[in-house]
Amino acid sequence: MHRLSALICAAALAFSASAAETFEVGKGAFLLNGKPFVIKAAEVHYPRIPEAYWEHRIQMCKALGMNTLCLYVF
């Protein structure tokens, strides 16, 4: 479970936002700071990735333009 916690913390840091920002559901769209926001998600099956590569995979997702990371917990 410690490894999962480390992955979640790393993902949160990689995709973190400023505390002053807002995220809400608008009419037909998500809003980030009052502006329409498209969620671009990547899914990571962490048990299938060696722990040494977790941070690299998170950085790769971010480099591909992903702004959300989904984790499937087996």
Phi, psi and omega in degrees: 000331180298322180294320178297317178299320180295320180294317179296318178296318179296319179295318180297320178292321182294326184248019186289155179236162179295147180296337183279350182280155178239149176224126182211168178264124178257196178279099178079009181202155170277149180236128174246115184056037177082358181249147179304141185224127178261126177277123176245107189250147172239144179251134182238124174263087189302328179294341181269358181244127176303138184308325181297340183259357184304307183299319179298317179296321178296316178296322178296319178299316179295319179295332178279359178096008179286141178241003179218140179239121178260135178243128176265119180263116182288000000 
